[in-house]
Amino acid sequence: MSPAFGAMEVEHYSKGVLLEPFVHQVGGHSCVLRFNDKTICKPLIQREHQFYETLPTEMRKFTPQYEGVVSVSFEEDEDGNLCLIAYPLNGDHDNLENLDNSDCEPKSKLLRWTNKKAMLLENEKISKDWVRQHRKEEKMKSHKLEEEFEWLKKSEVLYYTVEKKGNVSSQFKHHNPWSMKCHQQQLQRMKENAKHRNQYKFILLENLTSRYEVPCVLDLKMGTRQHGDDASEEKKANQIRKCQQSTSAVIGVRVCGMQVYQAGTGQLMFMNKYHGRKLSVQGFKEALYQFFHNGKYLRRELFESVIKKLTELKSVLEKQESYRFYSSSLLIIYDGKERQEVAVDSDPEDLEDLSEESSDESAGAYAYKPTASTVDVRMIDFAHTTCKYYGEDSVVHEGQDTGYVFGLQNLIDIIKEIRDESSE
C-alpha cells in the first residue's frame, strides 16, 4: 500500500460512521444500531460473537450474515448532543472498507439525534405524554430515562398515524419507541462509563429488513427456558417466573415485540414485550392473526412460505447436537407495502372498476392478484447460547434443544390453525 493511499484511508475513516437507532428493532434490551442501509451493529458479547464465527453451515440461512467487528465510541458535539461513532477495529480498515458506506453520514455531518421530534400518536392524550417524555429524553438524565421506561411499560400497544404525503417507507424514521428507548439507554450507559472507558466493540450484522419497503416484524422469544447456564440465582428465578407467567411455559414461545403496517388506516402498530408476556395461548394466537392482517384483509398468501421456512428450521435444529439457544428470538418479517396487480385474465370492464382501491376484504383478497411476497424467518440474539464445542462451558448438554423445537412446532400448528380457519 502506497503512503499516499494509506493517508487517504486514514483521512476517510478518521471521520468515522455515525450510528443511528435501528428503527425496526421491536424487542430485546440490547441496543441495535444502523450502520448503513444493509448493515446493523450491536454491542459485542463474546458468546454471541463465538456463535456467529462457528455456527453450522446449515444454520446460516436462518441467521443474519455476520460481517465483522468495529470499534464504537460516544462523542458529544458543541451543543451537548451525544452520538455513537463507529471506527475500524485496531486500524484494520477492511471491515468498513468492504461495506457500502455511501449512505453513511461522516462525522462532520452528525445528525443531532436529541433534537428530533417524535411523530405524534393518534390518541391525543398519549400524544401529549409522548411529546413530554421525548423532551425529557433530550436532557439525557438517568432518572428521566427511567420515567420513560415506566411509561413505555404502561403503553404496551401503540398506534402511529403515518402522514399521507410522501412515501410510506420514508415516514418510518424515529417512529419506533422501543428502538428509541434502547438507543437512549445505551448512550446513557456509555456516558456514565466515559471516565473509565470510551471504546466498545460492536459486531456488524446483516440488516434483515433492508429488502422491504415497509417491514412488518414479529419478534418471538423461543423455548421453555430463557436463563443461561451462567445466570445468577436471582436472574434464574426471574427468568423462570417470566416463563411460568407467560405462554413460554405452555407452548414454548411468546411475543417479544411486533411492528405491523395497517394499510386500511395508514397506521403503524407496535406491541412490546410487556404486553406479550400477559397473553394467554388464545391471546398469542390472536396476536399472530393481527400480525398477518393489514387492517383490510388477512395476508393469506404469506402462510405457506412461513410454514415451509419454520418446518425447515425445525428440521435443522433437530439435528444440532448439544446446542441450547436460551433467550434467543425468532424474527418473522414481510413487506407491509403489498405490490398488487390485476389478474391476467381480468375482463377489460373490470380494469376500470379496479382503478379505485377497495377496502372490502373480498376485493383485497380476490380482485387483485398479489405478486409473490417474500417472507423471512431468522434466529437472532445468541448471548446465552451454549454448545459443547465452545469448550469453556461448565455445563454440557446432549441432544437437541427440545424447548426451542417444542416452541417451533406449536408456532407452526397455530399458524396452520389461523390459515385453515380463515379459509372456511
N, C-alpha and C positions, 0 to 999 in steps of 0.2 A: 504493500500500500504506500503510495507516494505521500510525502509530508503535506503537500497541498491538499490532497484528497482527505487525509486524516484531519486536517484543520477544518475542512468543510464539514466533516462528520460531526466534530465536536461542536462547531457553531450551531449546526442544525439541532442536535439533541440537547444542547445546553438549555434550550428553551423549554424542553420537557413537553409532556402531553397533558392537557387539562382533563381530569377525570370528572365526569358528571354523574349524578344519580341515574341508575338504570331504571327508567320509569315503568318497566314491565315486571319488576320484582313484586310479587304478590304475597310472598310468605318468607319464612326464615327470619333469623335475627342478625345474621352476618351481613355486612354492608356490601352490596353488589354495585359496581360502578361501570359506566360506559366508557370504554377506551376509544372505540370508533364504531361505525355502523355494524360491523361484523364481529366485533370482539368486546367482551366484558372482562372485568377483573374483580377479584375478591381477595381478602387477606389470606396469606398462605398459612395453612395449617399442615404441619408435617405429615400427618397420617393421610390427609386428603391428597397432598402432593404425591406421596408414595403410591397411592391408589392409581392416579392418572398415569404415572410413569410405568406402572407394572400391570395394568388391567389386561385381562384376557382378550385376545383378538375378537372373539365372537361377541364381546360385550360393547365394543367400540361404537357400533351403530346405535346403541341405546344410551350413550353418554355424550356430553359435549366434547368437541375436539379440544385437546389440551395444546396450548400454543406458547408455553414458556413462562418465565418469571420476570418481573420488573421490580424496581425499587420505587417506593412511593413515599413522599414527604408532604406535610401540610405546610402551606405558606400563607402569609397574611399580606394583603395589599395595603395601600396607603389609607384606604377607608375602613380598614379593620375587618374586611370580608375574608373568610377563611376558604381556601381552595386546596384540593388534593392534586398533586402533580406526579406523573409517572416518568421515571428516567430509566435508561438502560442499566441493567444489573452489573455492578463492578466493571463499568466501562465496556461491557460487551454489547455492541450495538446491534447484533444480529436479531435479537428478539423484536426490537422496534423497527429495524430496517426492513425486515421481511413482511411487515404488516402494512396495509394500506392506510397511511395517516393523512390522506388528502383532505379528509373532512374534520381533522382534529384542530382545535384551537391552539395556537402557540401560546407560550407563557405570556407574551406581550399583549395578548388579547384575552386575558382571563375573564370569563363570564362572572358577573357578580351575583352569585347564587342567592345570597341572603336578601337581595333587593328585589327578587322576583315576586310577583303577586300570584296568589293561588287562584285557580279557576273556582268561581263561586258554585256552591251546591244549589240545587234547585230549591230545596227546602229553605225558606228564608231564615228560620231560627238557627238551623245548623250552619247556614252561610255565615251568619254573624259570629258564631262560635269559632268557625274555621278561620275566618279572617283575623279574629282576635288572637287565636292560637298562633297563626303564622307570623303575626307581628312580634309575638313573644319570642318566637324562634330566632328572629333576627338578632336579638341581643345575645344569643348563644350562652345563656346561663343554664347551669345544670338543673336547677330546680324548675326552670321553665320547661325544659325538655321532659321532665318527669310529669309535669301537668299535662303536656300534650299527649304523652304516652297513656295516661289515665283516660284522657278524652277519647283517644282512638279506641280504647278498650270498650268504652260505652257505645261508640258509634261503629257497631260491628258490620253493618251493611250500609254502604253509601251509594248514592246515585248522583252522577255528574252530568249536566247537560252540555253536550258538545255544540259549539256555535255552528249555525247553518252555513255561514260563509267560510270559504276555504276548504282545503282537503281535510277529510276526517283524520287521516293519519297525522297531519301536521298539528292537530289540536291535542295530541296525546301529551305533549311535553308538560311536565310539572303537574300532572293530574293525580298520580297515584300517591295517596297519603302514606302508604306503608313504606315505599321506597324513600320518601322524604324523611320519615322517622329514622330509618336505618342510617341514612346518609348523615343526618344531623348528629346522631349519637356517635357515629364513627369519628366525625370531626371533633366532637367534644372529648372523646377518649384520647385522641391524638394530641389535642391541645393541652389536656391535663398532664400528659406524659412528656410534653415538649422539652422540659428541662433535662430530662434523663435520656430521651430518645426521640429522634425525628426521622428515622429511616426504617421503613417497613417493607417486607417482601410481600408482593401480591402475585397470584397466579393469573395468567391470561387464559380465557376460555372462549369457545365459540358462542356467539350471540344467537341463541336458538330462535329468536323472534325476528331476525333480520329479514327473512324472506316474506314476511307477512305485512300487508299494508295496515291492518288493524288487528293486532294479535289478541286472541281470546286465550287466556291462560288459566289452567287449573293446576294448583299445587296440592298434591296428596301426600300426607305423611303415611309411609308404608310400614307394615309389620305390627306384631302384637307387643313388641318390646322396643323402647326407644333409648334407654340408657346404655352407654358403652361399658365395656368391662372395667375401665379405669375410673368410672364415676364414683364420687364420694357417696357415703351412705345417705346424706341429705339429698343429693342430686338423684340418686337411685330411687329413693322414696317418692320424690316429687314427680319423676317421670312415670313411675308405676301408677301413682294416683291419677295422673292425666290420662293414661291409657284406660284405667278402670272406669273413669267417669265419662269416657267418650266411646265412639264406635271402634276405636283401635282394638280394645279387648274382645269385642264381639265379632267383628268381621275383618280385623287386621288392616284397616285403612280409615283415615279421617281427613276431612277437608282442612287444609292448612292455609289456603288463600285462593281467591278467584278474581278474575277480571273478565267481564263479558260486555261486548258491544251490543246494545239493544237497537237494532235497525228501525224498529217500529216507532221509537220515541226519540232516537238520536242521543241516547244516554249511555254512559259507561257505568256499569255496576261493579262495585268492589265488595268482596266478602273477606273478612280477615279470620285469622286462626281462632280467635276467641269465640266467634260465632260457630266455627266448625267444630269446636270441642263440645258444644252444647247439643249438637244434632243427635237425634235418635237414628236408628237404622233407616226408618222411613224418611226422616228429615234429610239424611245423607242422599237417599235416592232422589228426593225432590230437588236437592241442590244440584245433583248431576243432570237432572232434567232441565233445570234452569240454565246450566252451563251450555247445553246444546240447543237452547231456544233463543232465537234472536229478537224476541218481542213480537214477532209476526207469525212465525211458524217454527216447528221443530226441524233442525238441520239433520234430517234422516239420512242424507247421503253420506254423513260422516261415520255412522255407526260401524259399518263393515270394516272400514280401514282401521278404526280404533281397536275393534275386537281382534282383528288379524294381528296387529302390532303387539297388543297385550299378550295374546296367546303365544306369539313367537318369543317375547321376552320371558314369559313364564317357562317355556321350554329351555331357554338358555340358562336361566338361573337354577333350574332343577339339576343341571349338570355341573354347577360350580361347587367344587369341593372346599369346604371349610370357610367360605365367605359368610360374613354376617354384616348386613347393611343397617346397623342400628341408627335410628334418627334420620335415615335417608328419605328423600322425597322423590316423587314421580311427577313429571310435568306432562300434561296433555295440552297441545297447542294447535289452534286452527285460525284461519283468517275470518274475522267478522265481516270484512268487506267482501261480500259474495259477488262474484262475477257471473252474471247470468246472461243467457242468450235465448232467443226464441227458437223453439224446436224446429228442426229442419223441415218436417212435414206439415208445418203450420199453413193454413189457408191464408191467402192474401188479405181477406177481410179481417182475419184475426190479428194481423200485424198492426192494423190501425187501432184495434181495441187495446193492444198491449203497449201502446205508446205512452199511456199513463200508468204508472206503477200502482198496483192494487195492494192494499194491506190485508186483503182477505186471505185466510190461511190456505184455502184451496187454490187460489190464484198463485200464491207463493210457491206452493208445492207442485203444481201441475201445469200452470200456464207457461212457465219458463222452464227451460232445460238447463239446469245448473252445470257449469263446467266442472271438470274433475277437481275436487278440493283436496289439498294436501294437509294431512294431519300428522303431527309429530308426537312421539312418545319417548321421553328421555328420563333417565335416572340422574339425580343431582344430589349434592351435599353428602360428602363421604368422610366427614371429620371424625366419625366414630366407627368407621368400617374396620373390620379386622379379618385376618386370614392367616393361616399357619405359615404361609410363605414370607410373612413380614419378619419372622424370626424373634423379635424382641418382646412379643406379647406374652404375658404370663399365662393367659387362658387360651387354649387352642380348641377350636370347635371342629366337629366332624360332620360331614354330610352337607346337605343343602340348607339354606336359610328358610326353614319351614314357615316362620311367621310372615315373611315377605311373600312367599309363594301363596300362602293362605289368603293374604290380602289381595293379591293379583287375581286369584280365582274368583273371589267374591265380587271384585270390581267387574270382572268380565261378566259374571252372572247377572249383576244388577243392570249393566248396560244392555244386555240382551233382553232383560225384562222390559226396560223402557222401550227398546226397539219393537218388541212384539206387541206390547200394549198400545203403542202409538199407531200400529198398522191395522189394528182391529176396527 
